[in-house]
Amino acid sequence: MAIKQINKEDWQPFFDSFSHKYLKDDQPEYAEIRILSAESGAQPQTEWLVLEGLTFNAKEDLLDIRVEGLNRMILNPSQVYVDEDTDGWITSMEIVESDGTKDIIELR
């Protein structure tokens, strides 16, 4: 597996490409979201729900994570990392918020 950081100027095209590649076919992708913070530790946000969308609005500096029944909006995210398997498929993402909180998105 290879972890790489996505540069901020590439976020909007990256998430557009991700949505096109992973979310536009007949097979749903599932996501599990955990939030890691210094105050609360690791907190599960969702357990394997259908991933409906990941979009970044550069003008508003807003990342929107949509899973079945939940929208998680992150204002002013500071970093995005992705973990790819040997075939280039993304297996997880880490979104670092401006306060250091990390949103871990596992994909299957």
PyMOL CGO cylinders between C-alpha atoms (Angstrom):
from pymol import cmd
from pymol.cgo import CYLINDER

trace = [
    CYLINDER, 0.00, 0.00, 0.00, 1.16, 3.51, -0.75, 0.3, 1, 1, 1, 1, 1, 1,
    CYLINDER, 1.16, 3.51, -0.75, 0.14, 6.55, 1.25, 0.3, 1, 1, 1, 1, 1, 1,
    CYLINDER, 0.14, 6.55, 1.25, 0.38, 9.87, -0.54, 0.3, 1, 1, 1, 1, 1, 1,
    CYLINDER, 0.38, 9.87, -0.54, -0.58, 13.43, 0.24, 0.3, 1, 1, 1, 1, 1, 1,
    CYLINDER, -0.58, 13.43, 0.24, -2.81, 15.29, -2.20, 0.3, 1, 1, 1, 1, 1, 1,
    CYLINDER, -2.81, 15.29, -2.20, -1.80, 18.94, -2.70, 0.3, 1, 1, 1, 1, 1, 1,
    CYLINDER, -1.80, 18.94, -2.70, -4.57, 21.38, -1.86, 0.3, 1, 1, 1, 1, 1, 1,
    CYLINDER, -4.57, 21.38, -1.86, -4.67, 22.89, -5.36, 0.3, 1, 1, 1, 1, 1, 1,
    CYLINDER, -4.67, 22.89, -5.36, -5.47, 19.37, -6.63, 0.3, 1, 1, 1, 1, 1, 1,
    CYLINDER, -5.47, 19.37, -6.63, -8.30, 18.59, -4.20, 0.3, 1, 1, 1, 1, 1, 1,
    CYLINDER, -8.30, 18.59, -4.20, -11.21, 19.66, -6.38, 0.3, 1, 1, 1, 1, 1, 1,
    CYLINDER, -11.21, 19.66, -6.38, -10.10, 17.69, -9.48, 0.3, 1, 1, 1, 1, 1, 1,
    CYLINDER, -10.10, 17.69, -9.48, -9.04, 14.76, -7.26, 0.3, 1, 1, 1, 1, 1, 1,
    CYLINDER, -9.04, 14.76, -7.26, -12.46, 14.44, -5.60, 0.3, 1, 1, 1, 1, 1, 1,
    CYLINDER, -12.46, 14.44, -5.60, -14.24, 14.97, -8.94, 0.3, 1, 1, 1, 1, 1, 1,
    CYLINDER, -14.24, 14.97, -8.94, -12.14, 12.17, -10.44, 0.3, 1, 1, 1, 1, 1, 1,
    CYLINDER, -12.14, 12.17, -10.44, -12.69, 9.96, -7.38, 0.3, 1, 1, 1, 1, 1, 1,
    CYLINDER, -12.69, 9.96, -7.38, -16.46, 10.37, -7.63, 0.3, 1, 1, 1, 1, 1, 1,
    CYLINDER, -16.46, 10.37, -7.63, -16.41, 9.60, -11.35, 0.3, 1, 1, 1, 1, 1, 1,
    CYLINDER, -16.41, 9.60, -11.35, -14.22, 6.52, -10.92, 0.3, 1, 1, 1, 1, 1, 1,
    CYLINDER, -14.22, 6.52, -10.92, -15.77, 5.03, -7.78, 0.3, 1, 1, 1, 1, 1, 1,
    CYLINDER, -15.77, 5.03, -7.78, -19.34, 6.29, -7.52, 0.3, 1, 1, 1, 1, 1, 1,
    CYLINDER, -19.34, 6.29, -7.52, -20.73, 6.33, -11.07, 0.3, 1, 1, 1, 1, 1, 1,
    CYLINDER, -20.73, 6.33, -11.07, -21.20, 2.59, -11.60, 0.3, 1, 1, 1, 1, 1, 1,
    CYLINDER, -21.20, 2.59, -11.60, -23.82, 0.09, -10.46, 0.3, 1, 1, 1, 1, 1, 1,
    CYLINDER, -23.82, 0.09, -10.46, -21.78, -1.26, -7.56, 0.3, 1, 1, 1, 1, 1, 1,
    CYLINDER, -21.78, -1.26, -7.56, -22.00, 0.89, -4.44, 0.3, 1, 1, 1, 1, 1, 1,
    CYLINDER, -22.00, 0.89, -4.44, -18.89, 1.76, -2.47, 0.3, 1, 1, 1, 1, 1, 1,
    CYLINDER, -18.89, 1.76, -2.47, -19.12, 1.53, 1.30, 0.3, 1, 1, 1, 1, 1, 1,
    CYLINDER, -19.12, 1.53, 1.30, -17.41, 3.81, 3.79, 0.3, 1, 1, 1, 1, 1, 1,
    CYLINDER, -17.41, 3.81, 3.79, -16.68, 3.67, 7.48, 0.3, 1, 1, 1, 1, 1, 1,
    CYLINDER, -16.68, 3.67, 7.48, -15.76, 6.99, 9.07, 0.3, 1, 1, 1, 1, 1, 1,
    CYLINDER, -15.76, 6.99, 9.07, -13.84, 7.46, 12.32, 0.3, 1, 1, 1, 1, 1, 1,
    CYLINDER, -13.84, 7.46, 12.32, -12.92, 10.78, 13.87, 0.3, 1, 1, 1, 1, 1, 1,
    CYLINDER, -12.92, 10.78, 13.87, -9.67, 11.09, 15.83, 0.3, 1, 1, 1, 1, 1, 1,
    CYLINDER, -9.67, 11.09, 15.83, -9.23, 14.10, 18.08, 0.3, 1, 1, 1, 1, 1, 1,
    CYLINDER, -9.23, 14.10, 18.08, -6.93, 14.97, 20.96, 0.3, 1, 1, 1, 1, 1, 1,
    CYLINDER, -6.93, 14.97, 20.96, -9.96, 15.67, 23.16, 0.3, 1, 1, 1, 1, 1, 1,
    CYLINDER, -9.96, 15.67, 23.16, -12.13, 12.62, 22.40, 0.3, 1, 1, 1, 1, 1, 1,
    CYLINDER, -12.13, 12.62, 22.40, -9.77, 10.00, 21.04, 0.3, 1, 1, 1, 1, 1, 1,
    CYLINDER, -9.77, 10.00, 21.04, -11.13, 7.73, 18.30, 0.3, 1, 1, 1, 1, 1, 1,
    CYLINDER, -11.13, 7.73, 18.30, -14.88, 8.01, 17.77, 0.3, 1, 1, 1, 1, 1, 1,
    CYLINDER, -14.88, 8.01, 17.77, -16.79, 6.02, 15.14, 0.3, 1, 1, 1, 1, 1, 1,
    CYLINDER, -16.79, 6.02, 15.14, -18.98, 8.26, 12.98, 0.3, 1, 1, 1, 1, 1, 1,
    CYLINDER, -18.98, 8.26, 12.98, -20.43, 5.57, 10.68, 0.3, 1, 1, 1, 1, 1, 1,
    CYLINDER, -20.43, 5.57, 10.68, -20.15, 1.84, 10.12, 0.3, 1, 1, 1, 1, 1, 1,
    CYLINDER, -20.15, 1.84, 10.12, -20.08, 0.74, 6.47, 0.3, 1, 1, 1, 1, 1, 1,
    CYLINDER, -20.08, 0.74, 6.47, -22.72, 2.91, 4.86, 0.3, 1, 1, 1, 1, 1, 1,
    CYLINDER, -22.72, 2.91, 4.86, -23.11, 3.52, 1.14, 0.3, 1, 1, 1, 1, 1, 1,
    CYLINDER, -23.11, 3.52, 1.14, -20.79, 6.32, 0.06, 0.3, 1, 1, 1, 1, 1, 1,
    CYLINDER, -20.79, 6.32, 0.06, -22.82, 8.81, -1.96, 0.3, 1, 1, 1, 1, 1, 1,
    CYLINDER, -22.82, 8.81, -1.96, -20.26, 11.53, -2.61, 0.3, 1, 1, 1, 1, 1, 1,
    CYLINDER, -20.26, 11.53, -2.61, -17.04, 13.33, -1.77, 0.3, 1, 1, 1, 1, 1, 1,
    CYLINDER, -17.04, 13.33, -1.77, -16.80, 16.88, -3.06, 0.3, 1, 1, 1, 1, 1, 1,
    CYLINDER, -16.80, 16.88, -3.06, -14.50, 19.80, -2.39, 0.3, 1, 1, 1, 1, 1, 1,
    CYLINDER, -14.50, 19.80, -2.39, -15.68, 23.37, -2.96, 0.3, 1, 1, 1, 1, 1, 1,
    CYLINDER, -15.68, 23.37, -2.96, -12.49, 25.42, -3.33, 0.3, 1, 1, 1, 1, 1, 1,
    CYLINDER, -12.49, 25.42, -3.33, -14.33, 28.75, -3.19, 0.3, 1, 1, 1, 1, 1, 1,
    CYLINDER, -14.33, 28.75, -3.19, -15.83, 27.95, 0.22, 0.3, 1, 1, 1, 1, 1, 1,
    CYLINDER, -15.83, 27.95, 0.22, -12.89, 25.73, 1.32, 0.3, 1, 1, 1, 1, 1, 1,
    CYLINDER, -12.89, 25.73, 1.32, -15.43, 23.04, 2.22, 0.3, 1, 1, 1, 1, 1, 1,
    CYLINDER, -15.43, 23.04, 2.22, -15.14, 19.26, 1.94, 0.3, 1, 1, 1, 1, 1, 1,
    CYLINDER, -15.14, 19.26, 1.94, -18.48, 17.44, 1.90, 0.3, 1, 1, 1, 1, 1, 1,
    CYLINDER, -18.48, 17.44, 1.90, -18.54, 13.72, 2.70, 0.3, 1, 1, 1, 1, 1, 1,
    CYLINDER, -18.54, 13.72, 2.70, -21.93, 12.16, 1.98, 0.3, 1, 1, 1, 1, 1, 1,
    CYLINDER, -21.93, 12.16, 1.98, -22.86, 8.67, 3.10, 0.3, 1, 1, 1, 1, 1, 1,
    CYLINDER, -22.86, 8.67, 3.10, -26.28, 7.11, 3.35, 0.3, 1, 1, 1, 1, 1, 1,
    CYLINDER, -26.28, 7.11, 3.35, -28.21, 9.26, 5.85, 0.3, 1, 1, 1, 1, 1, 1,
    CYLINDER, -28.21, 9.26, 5.85, -25.31, 11.55, 6.84, 0.3, 1, 1, 1, 1, 1, 1,
    CYLINDER, -25.31, 11.55, 6.84, -23.47, 14.60, 5.55, 0.3, 1, 1, 1, 1, 1, 1,
    CYLINDER, -23.47, 14.60, 5.55, -20.13, 15.40, 7.16, 0.3, 1, 1, 1, 1, 1, 1,
    CYLINDER, -20.13, 15.40, 7.16, -18.92, 18.87, 6.21, 0.3, 1, 1, 1, 1, 1, 1,
    CYLINDER, -18.92, 18.87, 6.21, -15.37, 19.92, 6.98, 0.3, 1, 1, 1, 1, 1, 1,
    CYLINDER, -15.37, 19.92, 6.98, -14.66, 23.64, 6.73, 0.3, 1, 1, 1, 1, 1, 1,
    CYLINDER, -14.66, 23.64, 6.73, -11.05, 24.66, 6.01, 0.3, 1, 1, 1, 1, 1, 1,
    CYLINDER, -11.05, 24.66, 6.01, -9.47, 21.19, 5.89, 0.3, 1, 1, 1, 1, 1, 1,
    CYLINDER, -9.47, 21.19, 5.89, -5.69, 21.40, 6.02, 0.3, 1, 1, 1, 1, 1, 1,
    CYLINDER, -5.69, 21.40, 6.02, -4.44, 18.09, 4.56, 0.3, 1, 1, 1, 1, 1, 1,
    CYLINDER, -4.44, 18.09, 4.56, -5.69, 15.10, 2.57, 0.3, 1, 1, 1, 1, 1, 1,
    CYLINDER, -5.69, 15.10, 2.57, -3.90, 11.73, 2.42, 0.3, 1, 1, 1, 1, 1, 1,
    CYLINDER, -3.90, 11.73, 2.42, -4.94, 8.64, 0.47, 0.3, 1, 1, 1, 1, 1, 1,
    CYLINDER, -4.94, 8.64, 0.47, -3.86, 5.03, 0.77, 0.3, 1, 1, 1, 1, 1, 1,
    CYLINDER, -3.86, 5.03, 0.77, -3.79, 3.04, -2.47, 0.3, 1, 1, 1, 1, 1, 1,
    CYLINDER, -3.79, 3.04, -2.47, -3.39, -0.69, -2.93, 0.3, 1, 1, 1, 1, 1, 1,
    CYLINDER, -3.39, -0.69, -2.93, -0.95, -2.15, -5.46, 0.3, 1, 1, 1, 1, 1, 1,
    CYLINDER, -0.95, -2.15, -5.46, -3.56, -1.85, -8.24, 0.3, 1, 1, 1, 1, 1, 1,
    CYLINDER, -3.56, -1.85, -8.24, -4.04, 1.87, -7.59, 0.3, 1, 1, 1, 1, 1, 1,
    CYLINDER, -4.04, 1.87, -7.59, -7.44, 1.57, -5.89, 0.3, 1, 1, 1, 1, 1, 1,
    CYLINDER, -7.44, 1.57, -5.89, -7.99, 3.88, -2.94, 0.3, 1, 1, 1, 1, 1, 1,
    CYLINDER, -7.99, 3.88, -2.94, -8.63, 1.92, 0.26, 0.3, 1, 1, 1, 1, 1, 1,
    CYLINDER, -8.63, 1.92, 0.26, -8.71, 4.80, 2.75, 0.3, 1, 1, 1, 1, 1, 1,
    CYLINDER, -8.71, 4.80, 2.75, -8.41, 8.55, 3.14, 0.3, 1, 1, 1, 1, 1, 1,
    CYLINDER, -8.41, 8.55, 3.14, -7.34, 10.77, 5.99, 0.3, 1, 1, 1, 1, 1, 1,
    CYLINDER, -7.34, 10.77, 5.99, -8.67, 14.31, 6.14, 0.3, 1, 1, 1, 1, 1, 1,
    CYLINDER, -8.67, 14.31, 6.14, -6.91, 16.60, 8.62, 0.3, 1, 1, 1, 1, 1, 1,
    CYLINDER, -6.91, 16.60, 8.62, -9.07, 19.44, 9.88, 0.3, 1, 1, 1, 1, 1, 1,
    CYLINDER, -9.07, 19.44, 9.88, -7.70, 22.89, 10.74, 0.3, 1, 1, 1, 1, 1, 1,
    CYLINDER, -7.70, 22.89, 10.74, -7.72, 22.04, 14.48, 0.3, 1, 1, 1, 1, 1, 1,
    CYLINDER, -7.72, 22.04, 14.48, -5.78, 18.79, 13.93, 0.3, 1, 1, 1, 1, 1, 1,
    CYLINDER, -5.78, 18.79, 13.93, -8.81, 16.48, 14.13, 0.3, 1, 1, 1, 1, 1, 1,
    CYLINDER, -8.81, 16.48, 14.13, -8.50, 13.61, 11.66, 0.3, 1, 1, 1, 1, 1, 1,
    CYLINDER, -8.50, 13.61, 11.66, -11.34, 12.04, 9.72, 0.3, 1, 1, 1, 1, 1, 1,
    CYLINDER, -11.34, 12.04, 9.72, -10.40, 8.51, 8.64, 0.3, 1, 1, 1, 1, 1, 1,
    CYLINDER, -10.40, 8.51, 8.64, -12.50, 7.13, 5.79, 0.3, 1, 1, 1, 1, 1, 1,
    CYLINDER, -12.50, 7.13, 5.79, -12.09, 3.40, 5.12, 0.3, 1, 1, 1, 1, 1, 1,
    CYLINDER, -12.09, 3.40, 5.12, -13.46, 2.23, 1.77, 0.3, 1, 1, 1, 1, 1, 1,
    CYLINDER, -13.46, 2.23, 1.77, -14.61, -1.13, 0.44, 0.3, 1, 1, 1, 1, 1, 1,
]
cmd.load_cgo(trace, "trace")
